[in-house]
């Protein structure tokens, strides 16, 4: 299927295709975007529900503390 295009149209189509591929395949860029969206959601949640945010922070702290304690305990029993 051959379509007659001007060189400018072909270049524009190629640029659009390459940009779309970069957006899909650039993992660090996608991860950065996801992190930024997560930060924004967390900030909105903590503004709307400070008590809930405090509860989540406390639960995360307890979880990390228990995990660290479990690891140290397991290693000290060797």
mmCIF file as gemmi writes it, N, C-alpha and C atoms, coordinates in Angstrom:
data_model
loop_
_atom_site.group_PDB
_atom_site.id
_atom_site.type_symbol
_atom_site.label_atom_id
_atom_site.label_alt_id
_atom_site.label_comp_id
_atom_site.label_asym_id
_atom_site.label_entity_id
_atom_site.label_seq_id
_atom_site.pdbx_PDB_ins_code
_atom_site.Cartn_x
_atom_site.Cartn_y
_atom_site.Cartn_z
_atom_site.occupancy
_atom_site.B_iso_or_equiv
_atom_site.pdbx_formal_charge
_atom_site.auth_seq_id
_atom_site.auth_asym_id
_atom_site.pdbx_PDB_model_num
ATOM 1 N N . UNK Axp A 1 ? 0.85 -1.162 0 1 0 ? 1 A 1
ATOM 2 C CA . UNK Axp A 1 ? 0 0 0 1 0 ? 1 A 1
ATOM 3 C C . UNK Axp A 1 ? 0.899 1.229 0 1 0 ? 1 A 1
ATOM 4 N N . UNK Axp A 2 ? 0.923 1.915 -1.085 1 0 ? 2 A 1
ATOM 5 C CA . UNK Axp A 2 ? 1.762 3.096 -1.213 1 0 ? 2 A 1
ATOM 6 C C . UNK Axp A 2 ? 0.887 4.333 -1.206 1 0 ? 2 A 1
ATOM 7 N N . UNK Axp A 3 ? 1.238 5.25 -0.342 1 0 ? 3 A 1
ATOM 8 C CA . UNK Axp A 3 ? 0.505 6.509 -0.253 1 0 ? 3 A 1
ATOM 9 C C . UNK Axp A 3 ? 1.495 7.619 -0.556 1 0 ? 3 A 1
ATOM 10 N N . UNK Axp A 4 ? 1.098 8.5 -1.449 1 0 ? 4 A 1
ATOM 11 C CA . UNK Axp A 4 ? 1.982 9.616 -1.784 1 0 ? 4 A 1
ATOM 12 C C . UNK Axp A 4 ? 1.923 10.656 -0.682 1 0 ? 4 A 1
ATOM 13 N N . UNK Axp A 5 ? 3.055 10.902 -0.058 1 0 ? 5 A 1
ATOM 14 C CA . UNK Axp A 5 ? 3.156 11.894 1.014 1 0 ? 5 A 1
ATOM 15 C C . UNK Axp A 5 ? 4.301 12.824 0.687 1 0 ? 5 A 1
ATOM 16 N N . UNK Axp A 6 ? 4.165 14.009 1.17 1 0 ? 6 A 1
ATOM 17 C CA . UNK Axp A 6 ? 5.283 14.934 1.025 1 0 ? 6 A 1
ATOM 18 C C . UNK Axp A 6 ? 6.341 14.544 2.042 1 0 ? 6 A 1
ATOM 19 N N . UNK Axp A 7 ? 7.572 14.928 1.819 1 0 ? 7 A 1
ATOM 20 C CA . UNK Axp A 7 ? 8.618 14.612 2.805 1 0 ? 7 A 1
ATOM 21 C C . UNK Axp A 7 ? 8.294 15.177 4.192 1 0 ? 7 A 1
ATOM 22 N N . UNK Axp A 8 ? 7.677 16.341 4.245 1 0 ? 8 A 1
ATOM 23 C CA . UNK Axp A 8 ? 7.33 16.942 5.542 1 0 ? 8 A 1
ATOM 24 C C . UNK Axp A 8 ? 6.298 16.089 6.273 1 0 ? 8 A 1
ATOM 25 N N . UNK Axp A 9 ? 5.309 15.572 5.53 1 0 ? 9 A 1
ATOM 26 C CA . UNK Axp A 9 ? 4.292 14.722 6.152 1 0 ? 9 A 1
ATOM 27 C C . UNK Axp A 9 ? 4.906 13.416 6.646 1 0 ? 9 A 1
ATOM 28 N N . UNK Axp A 10 ? 5.796 12.854 5.846 1 0 ? 10 A 1
ATOM 29 C CA . UNK Axp A 10 ? 6.459 11.608 6.245 1 0 ? 10 A 1
ATOM 30 C C . UNK Axp A 10 ? 7.318 11.821 7.488 1 0 ? 10 A 1
ATOM 31 N N . UNK Axp A 11 ? 8.048 12.938 7.534 1 0 ? 11 A 1
ATOM 32 C CA . UNK Axp A 11 ? 8.868 13.249 8.718 1 0 ? 11 A 1
ATOM 33 C C . UNK Axp A 11 ? 7.995 13.44 9.949 1 0 ? 11 A 1
ATOM 34 N N . UNK Axp A 12 ? 6.891 14.161 9.783 1 0 ? 12 A 1
ATOM 35 C CA . UNK Axp A 12 ? 5.996 14.4 10.918 1 0 ? 12 A 1
ATOM 36 C C . UNK Axp A 12 ? 5.424 13.084 11.438 1 0 ? 12 A 1
ATOM 37 N N . UNK Axp A 13 ? 5.066 12.183 10.536 1 0 ? 13 A 1
ATOM 38 C CA . UNK Axp A 13 ? 4.544 10.884 10.945 1 0 ? 13 A 1
ATOM 39 C C . UNK Axp A 13 ? 5.622 10.065 11.647 1 0 ? 13 A 1
ATOM 40 N N . UNK Axp A 14 ? 6.838 10.108 11.13 1 0 ? 14 A 1
ATOM 41 C CA . UNK Axp A 14 ? 7.948 9.391 11.753 1 0 ? 14 A 1
ATOM 42 C C . UNK Axp A 14 ? 8.233 9.936 13.146 1 0 ? 14 A 1
ATOM 43 N N . UNK Axp A 15 ? 8.237 11.249 13.287 1 0 ? 15 A 1
ATOM 44 C CA . UNK Axp A 15 ? 8.471 11.864 14.601 1 0 ? 15 A 1
ATOM 45 C C . UNK Axp A 15 ? 7.385 11.445 15.577 1 0 ? 15 A 1
ATOM 46 N N . UNK Axp A 16 ? 6.13 11.454 15.141 1 0 ? 16 A 1
ATOM 47 C CA . UNK Axp A 16 ? 5.031 11.051 16.017 1 0 ? 16 A 1
ATOM 48 C C . UNK Axp A 16 ? 5.179 9.592 16.444 1 0 ? 16 A 1
ATOM 49 N N . UNK Axp A 17 ? 5.564 8.737 15.513 1 0 ? 17 A 1
ATOM 50 C CA . UNK Axp A 17 ? 5.755 7.32 15.829 1 0 ? 17 A 1
ATOM 51 C C . UNK Axp A 17 ? 6.907 7.124 16.81 1 0 ? 17 A 1
ATOM 52 N N . UNK Axp A 18 ? 8.015 7.801 16.579 1 0 ? 18 A 1
ATOM 53 C CA . UNK Axp A 18 ? 9.165 7.675 17.482 1 0 ? 18 A 1
ATOM 54 C C . UNK Axp A 18 ? 8.845 8.209 18.873 1 0 ? 18 A 1
ATOM 55 N N . UNK Axp A 19 ? 8.107 9.309 18.951 1 0 ? 19 A 1
ATOM 56 C CA . UNK Axp A 19 ? 7.713 9.846 20.256 1 0 ? 19 A 1
ATOM 57 C C . UNK Axp A 19 ? 6.804 8.873 20.995 1 0 ? 19 A 1
ATOM 58 N N . UNK Axp A 20 ? 5.876 8.242 20.273 1 0 ? 20 A 1
ATOM 59 C CA . UNK Axp A 20 ? 4.991 7.262 20.901 1 0 ? 20 A 1
ATOM 60 C C . UNK Axp A 20 ? 5.789 6.065 21.41 1 0 ? 20 A 1
ATOM 61 N N . UNK Axp A 21 ? 6.756 5.602 20.622 1 0 ? 21 A 1
ATOM 62 C CA . UNK Axp A 21 ? 7.603 4.489 21.065 1 0 ? 21 A 1
ATOM 63 C C . UNK Axp A 21 ? 8.424 4.865 22.292 1 0 ? 21 A 1
ATOM 64 N N . UNK Axp A 22 ? 8.963 6.079 22.294 1 0 ? 22 A 1
ATOM 65 C CA . UNK Axp A 22 ? 9.753 6.512 23.443 1 0 ? 22 A 1
ATOM 66 C C . UNK Axp A 22 ? 8.894 6.553 24.699 1 0 ? 22 A 1
ATOM 67 N N . UNK Axp A 23 ? 7.67 7.05 24.575 1 0 ? 23 A 1
ATOM 68 C CA . UNK Axp A 23 ? 6.782 7.113 25.734 1 0 ? 23 A 1
ATOM 69 C C . UNK Axp A 23 ? 6.484 5.723 26.279 1 0 ? 23 A 1
ATOM 70 N N . UNK Axp A 24 ? 6.346 4.738 25.399 1 0 ? 24 A 1
ATOM 71 C CA . UNK Axp A 24 ? 6.03 3.382 25.848 1 0 ? 24 A 1
ATOM 72 C C . UNK Axp A 24 ? 7.247 2.636 26.384 1 0 ? 24 A 1
ATOM 73 N N . UNK Axp A 25 ? 8.421 2.9 25.824 1 0 ? 25 A 1
ATOM 74 C CA . UNK Axp A 25 ? 9.596 2.1 26.159 1 0 ? 25 A 1
ATOM 75 C C . UNK Axp A 25 ? 10.542 2.75 27.161 1 0 ? 25 A 1
ATOM 76 N N . UNK Axp A 26 ? 10.35 4.003 27.474 1 0 ? 26 A 1
ATOM 77 C CA . UNK Axp A 26 ? 11.233 4.706 28.4 1 0 ? 26 A 1
ATOM 78 C C . UNK Axp A 26 ? 10.759 4.433 29.829 1 0 ? 26 A 1
ATOM 79 N N . UNK Axp A 27 ? 11.258 3.344 30.404 1 0 ? 27 A 1
ATOM 80 C CA . UNK Axp A 27 ? 10.803 2.903 31.723 1 0 ? 27 A 1
ATOM 81 C C . UNK Axp A 27 ? 11.109 3.929 32.815 1 0 ? 27 A 1
ATOM 82 N N . UNK Axp A 28 ? 12.302 4.505 32.89 1 0 ? 28 A 1
ATOM 83 C CA . UNK Axp A 28 ? 12.542 5.498 33.942 1 0 ? 28 A 1
ATOM 84 C C . UNK Axp A 28 ? 11.576 6.689 33.87 1 0 ? 28 A 1
ATOM 85 N N . UNK Axp A 29 ? 11.251 7.11 32.668 1 0 ? 29 A 1
ATOM 86 C CA . UNK Axp A 29 ? 10.307 8.222 32.509 1 0 ? 29 A 1
ATOM 87 C C . UNK Axp A 29 ? 8.919 7.818 33.004 1 0 ? 29 A 1
ATOM 88 N N . UNK Axp A 30 ? 8.504 6.592 32.687 1 0 ? 30 A 1
ATOM 89 C CA . UNK Axp A 30 ? 7.191 6.117 33.127 1 0 ? 30 A 1
ATOM 90 C C . UNK Axp A 30 ? 7.156 5.944 34.642 1 0 ? 30 A 1
ATOM 91 N N . UNK Axp A 31 ? 8.23 5.423 35.219 1 0 ? 31 A 1
ATOM 92 C CA . UNK Axp A 31 ? 8.286 5.247 36.673 1 0 ? 31 A 1
ATOM 93 C C . UNK Axp A 31 ? 8.251 6.609 37.359 1 0 ? 31 A 1
ATOM 94 N N . UNK Axp A 32 ? 9.005 7.56 36.811 1 0 ? 32 A 1
ATOM 95 C CA . UNK Axp A 32 ? 8.996 8.911 37.373 1 0 ? 32 A 1
ATOM 96 C C . UNK Axp A 32 ? 7.611 9.525 37.345 1 0 ? 32 A 1
ATOM 97 N N . UNK Axp A 33 ? 6.893 9.318 36.255 1 0 ? 33 A 1
ATOM 98 C CA . UNK Axp A 33 ? 5.528 9.827 36.161 1 0 ? 33 A 1
ATOM 99 C C . UNK Axp A 33 ? 4.616 9.17 37.179 1 0 ? 33 A 1
ATOM 100 N N . UNK Axp A 34 ? 4.768 7.861 37.363 1 0 ? 34 A 1
ATOM 101 C CA . UNK Axp A 34 ? 3.951 7.147 38.34 1 0 ? 34 A 1
ATOM 102 C C . UNK Axp A 34 ? 4.261 7.616 39.755 1 0 ? 34 A 1
ATOM 103 N N . UNK Axp A 35 ? 5.529 7.855 40.043 1 0 ? 35 A 1
ATOM 104 C CA . UNK Axp A 35 ? 5.918 8.348 41.37 1 0 ? 35 A 1
ATOM 105 C C . UNK Axp A 35 ? 5.325 9.731 41.608 1 0 ? 35 A 1
ATOM 106 N N . UNK Axp A 36 ? 5.391 10.585 40.604 1 0 ? 36 A 1
ATOM 107 C CA . UNK Axp A 36 ? 4.829 11.928 40.752 1 0 ? 36 A 1
ATOM 108 C C . UNK Axp A 36 ? 3.323 11.881 40.97 1 0 ? 36 A 1
ATOM 109 N N . UNK Axp A 37 ? 2.63 10.986 40.244 1 0 ? 37 A 1
ATOM 110 C CA . UNK Axp A 37 ? 1.182 10.848 40.447 1 0 ? 37 A 1
ATOM 111 C C . UNK Axp A 37 ? 0.892 10.336 41.853 1 0 ? 37 A 1
ATOM 112 N N . UNK Axp A 38 ? 1.698 9.383 42.327 1 0 ? 38 A 1
ATOM 113 C CA . UNK Axp A 38 ? 1.514 8.86 43.68 1 0 ? 38 A 1
ATOM 114 C C . UNK Axp A 38 ? 1.738 9.918 44.744 1 0 ? 38 A 1
ATOM 115 N N . UNK Axp A 39 ? 2.765 10.745 44.56 1 0 ? 39 A 1
ATOM 116 C CA . UNK Axp A 39 ? 3.024 11.831 45.511 1 0 ? 39 A 1
ATOM 117 C C . UNK Axp A 39 ? 1.86 12.806 45.551 1 0 ? 39 A 1
ATOM 118 N N . UNK Axp A 40 ? 1.323 13.117 44.377 1 0 ? 40 A 1
ATOM 119 C CA . UNK Axp A 40 ? 0.201 14.052 44.305 1 0 ? 40 A 1
ATOM 120 C C . UNK Axp A 40 ? -1.023 13.479 45.02 1 0 ? 40 A 1
ATOM 121 N N . UNK Axp A 41 ? -1.303 12.189 44.785 1 0 ? 41 A 1
ATOM 122 C CA . UNK Axp A 41 ? -2.439 11.543 45.447 1 0 ? 41 A 1
ATOM 123 C C . UNK Axp A 41 ? -2.247 11.511 46.961 1 0 ? 41 A 1
ATOM 124 N N . UNK Axp A 42 ? -1.03 11.208 47.402 1 0 ? 42 A 1
ATOM 125 C CA . UNK Axp A 42 ? -0.744 11.153 48.831 1 0 ? 42 A 1
ATOM 126 C C . UNK Axp A 42 ? -0.915 12.517 49.474 1 0 ? 42 A 1
ATOM 127 N N . UNK Axp A 43 ? -0.448 13.551 48.79 1 0 ? 43 A 1
ATOM 128 C CA . UNK Axp A 43 ? -0.582 14.904 49.316 1 0 ? 43 A 1
ATOM 129 C C . UNK Axp A 43 ? -2.056 15.299 49.416 1 0 ? 43 A 1
ATOM 130 N N . UNK Axp A 44 ? -2.851 14.966 48.388 1 0 ? 44 A 1
ATOM 131 C CA . UNK Axp A 44 ? -4.281 15.262 48.419 1 0 ? 44 A 1
ATOM 132 C C . UNK Axp A 44 ? -4.962 14.504 49.554 1 0 ? 44 A 1
ATOM 133 N N . UNK Axp A 45 ? -4.599 13.224 49.726 1 0 ? 45 A 1
ATOM 134 C CA . UNK Axp A 45 ? -5.191 12.414 50.789 1 0 ? 45 A 1
ATOM 135 C C . UNK Axp A 45 ? -4.863 12.986 52.161 1 0 ? 45 A 1
ATOM 136 N N . UNK Axp A 46 ? -3.602 13.375 52.356 1 0 ? 46 A 1
ATOM 137 C CA . UNK Axp A 46 ? -3.213 13.895 53.668 1 0 ? 46 A 1
ATOM 138 C C . UNK Axp A 46 ? -3.858 15.245 53.947 1 0 ? 46 A 1
ATOM 139 N N . UNK Axp A 47 ? -4.139 16.019 52.905 1 0 ? 47 A 1
ATOM 140 C CA . UNK Axp A 47 ? -4.819 17.299 53.094 1 0 ? 47 A 1
ATOM 141 C C . UNK Axp A 47 ? -6.289 17.08 53.432 1 0 ? 47 A 1
ATOM 142 N N . UNK Axp A 48 ? -6.931 16.146 52.732 1 0 ? 48 A 1
ATOM 143 C CA . UNK Axp A 48 ? -8.353 15.886 52.939 1 0 ? 48 A 1
ATOM 144 C C . UNK Axp A 48 ? -8.615 15.09 54.211 1 0 ? 48 A 1
ATOM 145 N N . UNK Axp A 49 ? -7.701 14.219 54.596 1 0 ? 49 A 1
ATOM 146 C CA . UNK Axp A 49 ? -7.925 13.326 55.724 1 0 ? 49 A 1
ATOM 147 C C . UNK Axp A 49 ? -6.639 13.188 56.541 1 0 ? 49 A 1
ATOM 148 N N . UNK Axp A 50 ? -6.307 14.207 57.343 1 0 ? 50 A 1
ATOM 149 C CA . UNK Axp A 50 ? -5.043 14.142 58.09 1 0 ? 50 A 1
ATOM 150 C C . UNK Axp A 50 ? -4.996 12.997 59.103 1 0 ? 50 A 1
ATOM 151 N N . UNK Axp A 51 ? -6.122 12.666 59.711 1 0 ? 51 A 1
ATOM 152 C CA . UNK Axp A 51 ? -6.143 11.556 60.661 1 0 ? 51 A 1
ATOM 153 C C . UNK Axp A 51 ? -5.851 10.23 59.985 1 0 ? 51 A 1
ATOM 154 N N . UNK Axp A 52 ? -6.444 10.03 58.826 1 0 ? 52 A 1
ATOM 155 C CA . UNK Axp A 52 ? -6.194 8.804 58.068 1 0 ? 52 A 1
ATOM 156 C C . UNK Axp A 52 ? -4.749 8.709 57.626 1 0 ? 52 A 1
ATOM 157 N N . UNK Axp A 53 ? -4.185 9.844 57.212 1 0 ? 53 A 1
ATOM 158 C CA . UNK Axp A 53 ? -2.783 9.858 56.793 1 0 ? 53 A 1
ATOM 159 C C . UNK Axp A 53 ? -1.871 9.518 57.967 1 0 ? 53 A 1
ATOM 160 N N . UNK Axp A 54 ? -2.202 10.034 59.133 1 0 ? 54 A 1
ATOM 161 C CA . UNK Axp A 54 ? -1.413 9.727 60.328 1 0 ? 54 A 1
ATOM 162 C C . UNK Axp A 54 ? -1.509 8.239 60.662 1 0 ? 54 A 1
ATOM 163 N N . UNK Axp A 55 ? -2.697 7.669 60.514 1 0 ? 55 A 1
ATOM 164 C CA . UNK Axp A 55 ? -2.875 6.239 60.756 1 0 ? 55 A 1
ATOM 165 C C . UNK Axp A 55 ? -2.069 5.391 59.789 1 0 ? 55 A 1
ATOM 166 N N . UNK Axp A 56 ? -2.077 5.775 58.514 1 0 ? 56 A 1
ATOM 167 C CA . UNK Axp A 56 ? -1.3 5.042 57.51 1 0 ? 56 A 1
ATOM 168 C C . UNK Axp A 56 ? 0.189 5.137 57.829 1 0 ? 56 A 1
ATOM 169 N N . UNK Axp A 57 ? 0.65 6.323 58.219 1 0 ? 57 A 1
ATOM 170 C CA . UNK Axp A 57 ? 2.065 6.5 58.555 1 0 ? 57 A 1
ATOM 171 C C . UNK Axp A 57 ? 2.441 5.653 59.771 1 0 ? 57 A 1
ATOM 172 N N . UNK Axp A 58 ? 1.567 5.612 60.766 1 0 ? 58 A 1
ATOM 173 C CA . UNK Axp A 58 ? 1.842 4.813 61.962 1 0 ? 58 A 1
ATOM 174 C C . UNK Axp A 58 ? 1.892 3.324 61.615 1 0 ? 58 A 1
ATOM 175 N N . UNK Axp A 59 ? 0.956 2.876 60.796 1 0 ? 59 A 1
ATOM 176 C CA . UNK Axp A 59 ? 0.936 1.464 60.403 1 0 ? 59 A 1
ATOM 177 C C . UNK Axp A 59 ? 2.189 1.102 59.605 1 0 ? 59 A 1
ATOM 178 N N . UNK Axp A 60 ? 2.615 1.987 58.725 1 0 ? 60 A 1
ATOM 179 C CA . UNK Axp A 60 ? 3.83 1.732 57.944 1 0 ? 60 A 1
ATOM 180 C C . UNK Axp A 60 ? 5.05 1.665 58.853 1 0 ? 60 A 1
ATOM 181 N N . UNK Axp A 61 ? 5.101 2.546 59.841 1 0 ? 61 A 1
ATOM 182 C CA . UNK Axp A 61 ? 6.224 2.555 60.78 1 0 ? 61 A 1
ATOM 183 C C . UNK Axp A 61 ? 6.273 1.256 61.579 1 0 ? 61 A 1
ATOM 184 N N . UNK Axp A 62 ? 5.128 0.808 62.056 1 0 ? 62 A 1
ATOM 185 C CA . UNK Axp A 62 ? 5.07 -0.442 62.814 1 0 ? 62 A 1
ATOM 186 C C . UNK Axp A 62 ? 5.485 -1.622 61.93 1 0 ? 62 A 1
ATOM 187 N N . UNK Axp A 63 ? 5.021 -1.631 60.7 1 0 ? 63 A 1
ATOM 188 C CA . UNK Axp A 63 ? 5.359 -2.723 59.781 1 0 ? 63 A 1
ATOM 189 C C . UNK Axp A 63 ? 6.858 -2.787 59.521 1 0 ? 63 A 1
ATOM 190 N N . UNK Axp A 64 ? 7.465 -1.643 59.252 1 0 ? 64 A 1
ATOM 191 C CA . UNK Axp A 64 ? 8.913 -1.61 59.007 1 0 ? 64 A 1
ATOM 192 C C . UNK Axp A 64 ? 9.668 -2.025 60.263 1 0 ? 64 A 1
ATOM 193 N N . UNK Axp A 65 ? 9.226 -1.553 61.414 1 0 ? 65 A 1
ATOM 194 C CA . UNK Axp A 65 ? 9.879 -1.919 62.67 1 0 ? 65 A 1
ATOM 195 C C . UNK Axp A 65 ? 9.807 -3.409 62.944 1 0 ? 65 A 1
ATOM 196 N N . UNK Axp A 66 ? 8.631 -3.996 62.726 1 0 ? 66 A 1
ATOM 197 C CA . UNK Axp A 66 ? 8.483 -5.436 62.945 1 0 ? 66 A 1
ATOM 198 C C . UNK Axp A 66 ? 9.319 -6.242 61.953 1 0 ? 66 A 1
ATOM 199 N N . UNK Axp A 67 ? 9.379 -5.782 60.72 1 0 ? 67 A 1
ATOM 200 C CA . UNK Axp A 67 ? 10.196 -6.481 59.726 1 0 ? 67 A 1
ATOM 201 C C . UNK Axp A 67 ? 11.67 -6.427 60.115 1 0 ? 67 A 1
ATOM 202 N N . UNK Axp A 68 ? 12.141 -5.275 60.545 1 0 ? 68 A 1
ATOM 203 C CA . UNK Axp A 68 ? 13.541 -5.139 60.963 1 0 ? 68 A 1
ATOM 204 C C . UNK Axp A 68 ? 13.818 -6.016 62.178 1 0 ? 68 A 1
ATOM 205 N N . UNK Axp A 69 ? 12.904 -6.015 63.13 1 0 ? 69 A 1
ATOM 206 C CA . UNK Axp A 69 ? 13.066 -6.84 64.323 1 0 ? 69 A 1
ATOM 207 C C . UNK Axp A 69 ? 13.129 -8.32 63.938 1 0 ? 69 A 1
ATOM 208 N N . UNK Axp A 70 ? 12.252 -8.736 63.032 1 0 ? 70 A 1
ATOM 209 C CA . UNK Axp A 70 ? 12.237 -10.13 62.606 1 0 ? 70 A 1
ATOM 210 C C . UNK Axp A 70 ? 13.525 -10.535 61.91 1 0 ? 70 A 1
ATOM 211 N N . UNK Axp A 71 ? 14.046 -9.653 61.089 1 0 ? 71 A 1
ATOM 212 C CA . UNK Axp A 71 ? 15.299 -9.951 60.384 1 0 ? 71 A 1
ATOM 213 C C . UNK Axp A 71 ? 16.453 -10.06 61.366 1 0 ? 71 A 1
ATOM 214 N N . UNK Axp A 72 ? 16.55 -9.115 62.284 1 0 ? 72 A 1
ATOM 215 C CA . UNK Axp A 72 ? 17.632 -9.139 63.277 1 0 ? 72 A 1
ATOM 216 C C . UNK Axp A 72 ? 17.515 -10.383 64.15 1 0 ? 72 A 1
ATOM 217 N N . UNK Axp A 73 ? 16.314 -10.728 64.54 1 0 ? 73 A 1
ATOM 218 C CA . UNK Axp A 73 ? 16.104 -11.896 65.384 1 0 ? 73 A 1
ATOM 219 C C . UNK Axp A 73 ? 16.508 -13.172 64.645 1 0 ? 73 A 1
ATOM 220 N N . UNK Axp A 74 ? 16.121 -13.261 63.382 1 0 ? 74 A 1
ATOM 221 C CA . UNK Axp A 74 ? 16.466 -14.453 62.601 1 0 ? 74 A 1
ATOM 222 C C . UNK Axp A 74 ? 17.976 -14.568 62.411 1 0 ? 74 A 1
ATOM 223 N N . UNK Axp A 75 ? 18.636 -13.454 62.168 1 0 ? 75 A 1
ATOM 224 C CA . UNK Axp A 75 ? 20.085 -13.486 61.975 1 0 ? 75 A 1
ATOM 225 C C . UNK Axp A 75 ? 20.828 -13.774 63.273 1 0 ? 75 A 1
ATOM 226 N N . UNK Axp A 76 ? 20.297 -13.321 64.402 1 0 ? 76 A 1
ATOM 227 C CA . UNK Axp A 76 ? 20.99 -13.532 65.675 1 0 ? 76 A 1
ATOM 228 C C . UNK Axp A 76 ? 20.857 -14.97 66.166 1 0 ? 76 A 1
ATOM 229 N N . UNK Axp A 77 ? 19.916 -15.711 65.655 1 0 ? 77 A 1
ATOM 230 C CA . UNK Axp A 77 ? 19.722 -17.102 66.08 1 0 ? 77 A 1
ATOM 231 C C . UNK Axp A 77 ? 20.559 -18.08 65.266 1 0 ? 77 A 1
ATOM 232 N N . UNK Axp A 78 ? 21.314 -17.607 64.329 1 0 ? 78 A 1
ATOM 233 C CA . UNK Axp A 78 ? 22.132 -18.5 63.494 1 0 ? 78 A 1
ATOM 234 C C . UNK Axp A 78 ? 23.333 -18.992 64.218 1 0 ? 78 A 1
